[in-house]
Amino acid sequence: MHTTSAEKPSITDRNTRQLKTRVTLVGAVVNLLLANLKIIAGIAGHSQALVVDGVHSLSDLLGDTLVLFASHSGSKAADAEHPYGHARFETAATVVIGIMLLIVAGSFIYDAVLGILDPTRLQTPSWVVLLAALVSVLANEALYHYTARVGRRVGSKLIEANAWHHRSDALSSLIVIGAFFGSLAGLTWLDAVAAVIVAAMVGVMGWQFVWQSTRELVDTGADPQTLKELAAVIDAVEGVRSHHDLRTRLMAGKVLIDVHLLVAPYISVSEGHRISEEARRRLIEQTSRASEVLVHVDTQKPSDTAAPLPPLRHQILADLMDAWVDLPEANGLPRATLHYLGSRVQVVLELPAEHIDSHRLDEIEDRFQKAAAELPYIESIRCLLATSHASRPDKTALYPNAQSAGS
């Protein structure tokens, strides 16, 4: 028995898409304006560093375009080709942005090392460079906080990654400012050393995004603390004796869950389903990261089901009718309920009260039991009197050739 759930949104899907689109468009416009400002000011102020910083801002535009594509694709509803939705588009895009941060960090380090080795490469800039760099720092830092706040609100690692891309642009402008004051003081190597330190910070952040998103793409499970929280929620559900095979995988900041529940073996199918639905509901409502939940209901522990499974209903009923061919009580088509207990089956027969002497019920049960003794998968036979036998549906009758016998 299985049950699944749909994704639980913290805010509506429509609002999430609107927030992602708005923050990314704002970032794209700001990056475009800053790129033009820094390239023009860098050329006019004789600052190669500011020109490179402007090119860095243009690279941010590529990142913003990627975010827009991934956010749009990741928000699409599930379909036949992507039954769990398209959220992994965000994960893949986060890997790309992380790689971009690594490349930017590498380029900063390379330029800084060249400056340390050959100080003549560092030019003396004009004051317009300082003004443009200050505008870039303030604008990008404000953009970072705005984007990071939206990313946390909608639970998108992709938006958070793009926020750090904005901060890397602010840090690169700080390098330009350091280069400016270093040039005025005659210590041109200071900005190169600072560039290496800041670039290393950017590279570490890019590596974290690449590493975390790659782990998600290969279906890495949730951390031990999250698993402990999920287990506590499951075990608190009434009717759950225990659970096993609790498995998780990550998708765009959410957790997909599947678990096996152990319930009492003699409850009805509908009650087992109700217990599984309650477990699913609580996982969704009580754990903020749960998204998809798949619940399987078991009546035996895995160790109890290691032996070969008994046959299905149709074959069991056919075997029993063959074993009971000489028993007149079997001609009344008794109804049978089968309880599968690992490798064995307990059969409960409902005999028509109008044709059976209640005082002979134990005797009849014993005869049924002895006649079925050669069937290795039969654990026991129990007989009950069905007072409303005539009104019960025929599909539960014990006969091997009916189409409904397997139901």
Order of alpha helices (4+ residues) and beta strands (2+ residues): beta-alpha-alpha-alpha-alpha-alpha-alpha-alpha-beta-beta-alpha-beta-alpha-beta-beta-alpha-beta
